[in-house]
Amino acid sequence: MNAYVIAHLRDPEKQHPDVAEYMERIQSTMDPFSGRFIVHGGAVDVREGQWPGSVVMLEFPSVDNARDWYESAAYQAILPLRADHLEGEVIIVEGVEPDHDSAAMGAELRKAL
């Protein structure tokens, strides 16, 4: 099941040469784990609440691949290039199966309540 790494960067407009280097090097750290960008700072259309900043979303074949990438020596070596200059949060979340049924999930929740 696919997994996603989601980063909420609070002030992506901050410019620093280290961030440029991070961006130049990140894909090569993801390649051994079959990671790819699916969102990279596109326009954010906020419909509820507030969302300062931008979104970056990576896709991996599994949670294990995503975790192994994040914890890899190659990624840990470049992580400070971003983290020292851009404030934000990073999470890893598991996707759903292709046959996911939110109505059935809601019905189970209703029963439990």
C-alpha positions, 0 to 999 in steps of 0.5 A: 500500500502506498505511503505519503510523506507530507511536509507543511513548510510555513514560510517557503519564501525564505531563501537560503543557499542551503535550501537550494542545495537540499532541493538539488540533492533530495531526488537522489536520496529518494530514488533507491526507495522508489520515491517521487514528488506528487506535490511540490509547492503548488498553489494552496486554495484554503477552504477551511481554517488557515494554512500558512505556507506550502505543501510538499508531498512525496509518494513511496510504495510503502510505509517501510520505504518512506521510513527507510528513506527518511532515516537513510544516511543519504537523507539525514546528511541533507536534512539540516540544509532544509530544517535549519532554514525552513520551519514546518512539520513532516509526517508519514501517512499510509494510503488506502487500498484501491477498494477503500469504501468510506461509506462502509467505514462510516457505517462501522463508526455509526455502529460503534457510537 
